[in-house]
Amino acid sequence: MSYCSKCGTEIAEGSNFCPSCGAPAEASTAKENRQQQQSTENVFSDALNTADTTLQFDPSDVEKNKVMGVLAYLGILVLIPILAAKESPFARFHANQGLILCIACIIYGVAYSILSSIILAISWRLYFLVSIIGLVGIVFAVLCIIGIINALNGRAKELPIIGKYRLLK
């Protein structure tokens, strides 16, 4: 069902002009296409628009523990803020985010190794599938960079996709 872009009147299928104001029907389909494109853009922006809890943390704690926040996103170095900055809520927040990211990377690495072994055992000609699946690892690098930037800026903002989960209290 389409609607007139000028007056909003419903236009019947197959009509070339609006029965109310005479505007061309193509304009209404262009408007529908724009609305569909905007709704698609909203889905992606909603995924990146995560909870920001920076105001809950003491500014001196944030300033003092930015380095610990950065270390939390560097793989196994997440253990340093977990063990050395137990009393800092800001460092614990980023340690939680980094720990979840590290666990997700390990799970992905194991699954990728198993899957690539199976695919290559079937036929080496399927190597392109292994390469395509390997590109998913870029997502983890992007999440790591987002986390480091948030920590350096003193923000306690959740990572997209995995940030809503809590392992550390």
C-alpha positions in Angstrom: 0.0 0.0 0.0 1.4 3.4 -0.9 0.5 6.9 0.2 0.8 10.3 -1.4 4.0 12.2 -0.5 2.2 15.5 -0.6 -1.2 15.0 1.1 -0.8 11.5 2.7 -3.9 10.0 0.9 -3.8 6.3 0.2 -3.1 5.5 -3.4 -4.5 2.3 -5.0 -2.1 -0.2 -6.6 -1.5 0.6 -10.2 -2.5 4.3 -10.0 -0.1 6.8 -11.4 -1.5 9.8 -9.6 -3.0 10.7 -6.2 -6.8 10.8 -6.4 -6.9 13.7 -4.0 -4.2 16.1 -5.1 -2.9 14.7 -8.4 0.7 14.2 -7.3 2.6 11.5 -9.2 2.6 8.1 -7.5 6.4 7.6 -8.0 7.0 10.2 -5.4 5.3 8.1 -2.8 7.4 5.0 -3.5 10.5 7.1 -3.3 9.4 8.2 0.1 8.7 4.6 1.2 12.2 3.7 0.0 13.7 6.5 2.1 11.7 5.4 5.2 12.9 1.8 4.7 16.5 3.0 4.4 16.2 5.1 7.5 14.7 2.1 9.5 17.7 0.0 8.4 20.1 2.8 9.5 18.3 2.9 12.9 19.0 -0.8 13.4 22.7 -0.3 13.0 22.8 2.9 15.1 20.8 1.2 17.9 23.4 -1.6 18.0 26.2 1.0 18.4 24.2 3.1 20.9 25.0 1.3 24.1 24.5 2.3 27.8 26.9 5.0 29.1 27.3 4.8 32.9 30.2 7.3 33.1 28.4 9.6 35.6 28.2 6.8 38.2 32.0 6.8 38.6 34.1 9.1 40.7 36.1 11.4 38.3 39.3 11.0 40.3 38.9 7.2 40.1 38.3 7.5 36.3 41.4 9.6 35.8 43.6 7.4 38.0 42.6 4.1 36.4 42.5 4.9 32.6 45.6 2.8 32.0 44.0 -0.2 33.8 40.9 0.3 31.6 43.1 0.1 28.5 45.0 -3.0 29.7 41.6 -4.7 30.2 41.1 -4.9 26.4 44.5 -6.4 25.6 43.8 -10.1 25.7 45.2 -11.9 28.7 46.4 -8.6 30.2 42.8 -8.3 31.5 44.1 -10.1 34.5 46.1 -7.1 35.6 43.1 -4.8 36.3 41.2 -7.7 37.7 43.9 -8.4 40.3 45.6 -5.0 40.7 42.6 -2.6 40.7 40.1 -4.5 42.8 38.9 -1.4 44.6 38.3 0.8 41.4 34.8 0.6 40.1 35.9 2.1 36.8 38.7 -0.4 36.3 36.3 -3.2 37.3 33.8 -2.0 34.7 36.4 -2.2 31.9 37.9 -5.4 33.2 34.5 -7.0 32.9 34.1 -5.7 29.4 37.6 -6.9 28.5 37.1 -10.3 30.2 33.9 -10.9 28.1 35.8 -9.9 25.0 38.7 -12.2 25.8 36.4 -15.1 26.5 34.5 -14.5 23.2 37.8 -14.3 21.3 38.9 -17.6 22.8 35.6 -19.3 22.0 35.8 -17.9 18.5 39.4 -19.1 18.1 38.6 -22.7 19.2 35.5 -22.8 17.0 37.4 -21.4 14.0 40.2 -23.9 14.4 37.8 -26.8 14.6 35.6 -25.6 11.7 38.6 -24.8 9.5 40.1 -28.2 10.1 36.8 -29.9 9.2 36.4 -27.8 6.1 40.0 -28.3 4.9 39.7 -32.1 5.6 36.8 -32.2 3.2 38.6 -30.4 0.4 41.4 -27.8 0.2 39.4 -26.1 -2.5 37.0 -24.9 0.2 39.8 -22.7 1.6 37.9 -19.6 0.6 35.2 -20.5 3.2 37.9 -20.6 5.9 39.1 -17.2 4.8 35.7 -15.7 4.9 35.0 -17.2 8.3 38.3 -15.8 9.5 37.2 -12.3 8.7 34.8 -12.4 11.6 37.9 -11.9 13.8 37.9 -8.3 12.6 34.8 -7.7 14.7 36.8 -8.5 17.8 39.6 -6.1 16.8 37.0 -3.4 16.3 35.4 -4.1 19.7 38.9 -3.9 21.3 39.6 -0.5 19.7 36.2 0.8 20.8 36.9 -0.3 24.4 40.4 1.2 24.4 39.0 4.5 23.1 36.3 4.6 25.7 38.8 3.9 28.5 41.2 6.6 27.3 38.4 9.1 27.1 37.3 8.2 30.6 34.0 6.8 29.6 32.2 3.7 31.0 30.3 2.8 27.9 29.3 -0.8 27.1 30.7 -2.5 24.1 28.2 -3.2 21.3 26.8 -6.8 21.2 28.6 -8.2 24.2 28.7 -5.3 26.7 25.4 -6.0 28.5 26.8 -9.1 30.1 28.3 -9.0 33.6 30.9 -11.5 34.9 32.5 -9.3 37.5 30.5 -7.5 40.2 
